[in-house]
Amino acid sequence: MAATTRRRIATRARIADTGSVVAIAQKHCVACHAIRPTHEAFPEAPKGVRLETVEELRRYAVLIEQQAVRSDVMPLGNETGMTDDERRDLGAWLGGE
């Protein structure tokens, strides 16, 4: 990894706070991964995975890292338009928790 990339990731890690990560989850995850999903395709959270609280985000940190940070599998089809910066913020927070 280039030094510039490492510095950018390290800088983003310092600004990834819990509030911004919860906002990312609200924007990109909870339409499907909620106790009452609002996405028309999901009457219940897929695989029972809910991501509405900090505790739930921590509980599923490994899955979130695999599906939404290291890959772009989630959000499904990137329907909500999750950006690379949001993925980096999410990853930085998960790595720091």
C-alpha positions in Angstrom: 0.0 0.0 0.0 1.4 3.4 -0.9 2.3 5.8 1.9 -0.2 8.3 0.6 -3.0 5.8 0.8 -2.0 4.8 4.4 -2.0 8.4 5.5 -5.4 9.1 4.0 -6.9 6.0 5.7 -5.2 7.0 9.0 -6.7 10.5 8.7 -10.1 9.2 8.0 -9.9 6.8 11.0 -9.4 9.8 13.3 -12.6 11.4 12.0 -14.8 8.3 11.9 -16.9 8.7 15.1 -19.8 6.7 16.3 -22.4 9.3 15.3 -21.2 9.4 11.7 -21.1 5.6 11.5 -24.6 5.3 12.9 -25.7 7.8 10.2 -24.0 5.7 7.5 -25.9 2.6 8.8 -29.2 4.5 8.9 -28.6 5.7 5.3 -27.4 2.5 3.8 -28.3 -0.5 6.0 -31.5 -0.2 8.0 -34.0 -0.1 5.1 -33.4 -3.9 5.0 -31.5 -4.6 8.3 -34.1 -3.4 10.8 -36.7 -4.8 13.1 -39.2 -3.4 10.7 -37.5 -3.1 7.3 -38.9 -0.3 5.0 -37.5 -1.9 1.8 -40.3 -3.4 -0.1 -38.4 -6.6 -0.9 -37.8 -7.5 2.8 -40.6 -8.2 5.2 -38.0 -9.0 7.8 -34.2 -8.4 8.2 -32.3 -10.7 6.0 -30.8 -13.6 8.0 -32.1 -11.8 11.1 -29.2 -9.3 10.9 -30.3 -5.9 12.3 -28.0 -2.9 12.2 -30.0 -0.2 14.0 -27.9 0.2 17.1 -24.2 0.6 18.0 -24.4 -2.8 19.8 -25.8 -4.4 16.7 -23.1 -2.8 14.5 -20.4 -4.2 16.9 -22.1 -7.6 17.0 -21.9 -7.9 13.2 -18.6 -6.1 12.7 -16.9 -9.0 10.9 -19.8 -9.4 8.5 -20.0 -5.7 7.9 -16.3 -5.5 7.2 -16.5 -8.4 4.7 -19.7 -7.3 2.9 -19.6 -3.5 2.9 -16.0 -2.5 3.6 -13.7 -5.0 1.9 -16.2 -5.6 -0.9 -19.2 -3.8 -2.3 -21.6 -6.7 -1.9 -23.7 -4.5 0.5 -25.7 -2.5 0.2 -27.2 -4.9 -2.3 -26.5 -3.6 -5.7 -25.3 -0.4 -4.0 -28.9 0.7 -4.3 -28.4 3.5 -1.8 -25.2 4.8 -3.4 -22.7 4.1 -0.6 -19.5 6.0 -1.3 -15.9 4.8 -1.0 -15.4 7.4 1.8 -18.4 6.0 3.7 -16.9 2.5 3.3 -13.5 3.7 4.6 -15.2 5.6 7.6 -17.2 2.4 8.4 -14.0 0.3 8.2 -12.0 2.7 10.3 -14.6 2.7 13.0 -15.0 -1.1 13.0 -11.3 -1.4 13.3 -11.1 1.0 16.2 -13.9 -0.5 18.2 
